[in-house]
Amino acid sequence: MITFVTDRRPGEPCIIQGHEQAPLVIKTMEGDELLRLAPTQPWTHERLVSLPLQELLGEALEGGADAYLGEQWVGSTEV
């Protein structure tokens, strides 16, 4: 399961800002691309956490994976 760290607490920067229209890219820990999703609407924390990534990627996540909006890291299986 990928944990997105895109929820904000007071005083924290928004790591989604400026990347709302970037594709969501899921990569293995070795950097190989597993999935690329273009947004149909700007990305928000709620949209990211509602994605059925476990269903889409299944066993591919077992070796660990990182999530990016474009080049901006936004989550991981290792968080």
One Martini backbone bead per residue (centre of mass of N, CA, C, O) as a GRO file, in nm:
protein
   79
    1MET     BB    1   0.096   0.037   0.023
    2ILE     BB    2   0.041   0.368  -0.040
    3THR     BB    3   0.168   0.655   0.119
    4PHE     BB    4   0.049   0.971   0.146
    5VAL     BB    5   0.215   1.308   0.212
    6THR     BB    6  -0.032   1.540   0.135
    7ASP     BB    7  -0.103   1.616   0.399
    8ARG     BB    8  -0.178   1.895   0.612
    9ARG     BB    9  -0.018   2.091   0.842
   10PRO     BB   10   0.049   2.331   1.029
   11GLY     BB   11   0.324   2.487   0.853
   12GLU     BB   12   0.311   2.319   0.603
   13PRO     BB   13   0.383   2.237   0.301
   14CYS     BB   14   0.267   2.203  -0.030
   15ILE     BB   15   0.357   1.937  -0.246
   16ILE     BB   16   0.138   1.978  -0.477
   17GLN     BB   17   0.205   2.246  -0.546
   18GLY     BB   18   0.256   2.268  -0.901
   19HIS     BB   19   0.140   1.938  -0.948
   20GLU     BB   20  -0.173   1.895  -1.021
   21GLN     BB   21  -0.111   1.819  -1.351
   22ALA     BB   22   0.057   1.590  -1.300
   23PRO     BB   23   0.163   1.291  -1.321
   24LEU     BB   24   0.122   0.984  -1.189
   25VAL     BB   25   0.406   0.809  -1.050
   26ILE     BB   26   0.506   0.469  -1.035
   27LYS     BB   27   0.789   0.329  -0.860
   28THR     BB   28   1.030   0.153  -0.803
   29MET     BB   29   1.311   0.139  -0.606
   30GLU     BB   30   1.480   0.129  -0.894
   31GLY     BB   31   1.292   0.324  -1.106
   32ASP     BB   32   1.065   0.169  -1.227
   33GLU     BB   33   0.788   0.192  -1.416
   34LEU     BB   34   0.440   0.106  -1.339
   35LEU     BB   35   0.283   0.396  -1.344
   36ARG     BB   36   0.061   0.626  -1.539
   37LEU     BB   37  -0.136   0.918  -1.441
   38ALA     BB   38  -0.362   1.127  -1.559
   39PRO     BB   39  -0.538   1.392  -1.486
   40THR     BB   40  -0.883   1.498  -1.479
   41GLN     BB   41  -0.801   1.648  -1.223
   42PRO     BB   42  -0.677   1.797  -0.984
   43TRP     BB   43  -0.475   1.717  -0.744
   44THR     BB   44  -0.539   1.561  -0.431
   45HIS     BB   45  -0.537   1.398  -0.151
   46GLU     BB   46  -0.812   1.258  -0.189
   47ARG     BB   47  -0.754   1.144  -0.473
   48LEU     BB   48  -0.505   0.977  -0.409
   49VAL     BB   49  -0.629   0.793  -0.172
   50SER     BB   50  -0.869   0.678  -0.376
   51LEU     BB   51  -0.692   0.502  -0.521
   52PRO     BB   52  -0.661   0.163  -0.669
   53LEU     BB   53  -0.351   0.057  -0.648
   54GLN     BB   54  -0.368  -0.234  -0.551
   55GLU     BB   55  -0.542  -0.330  -0.789
   56LEU     BB   56  -0.349  -0.231  -1.023
   57LEU     BB   57  -0.060  -0.363  -0.892
   58GLY     BB   58  -0.030  -0.542  -0.655
   59GLU     BB   59   0.260  -0.725  -0.645
   60ALA     BB   60   0.439  -0.479  -0.740
   61LEU     BB   61   0.447  -0.357  -0.432
   62GLU     BB   62   0.622  -0.563  -0.261
   63GLY     BB   63   0.914  -0.418  -0.333
   64GLY     BB   64   0.832  -0.139  -0.358
   65ALA     BB   65   0.730   0.219  -0.368
   66ASP     BB   66   0.696   0.524  -0.549
   67ALA     BB   67   0.551   0.857  -0.551
   68TYR     BB   68   0.462   1.089  -0.820
   69LEU     BB   69   0.446   1.432  -0.927
   70GLY     BB   70   0.626   1.388  -1.152
   71GLU     BB   71   0.912   1.482  -0.957
   72GLN     BB   72   0.733   1.476  -0.701
   73TRP     BB   73   0.738   1.352  -0.404
   74VAL     BB   74   0.435   1.176  -0.228
   75GLY     BB   75   0.522   0.862  -0.178
   76SER     BB   76   0.502   0.527  -0.007
   77THR     BB   77   0.561   0.201   0.117
   78GLU     BB   78   0.795   0.318   0.338
   79VAL     BB   79   0.613   0.505   0.552
   0.00000   0.00000   0.00000
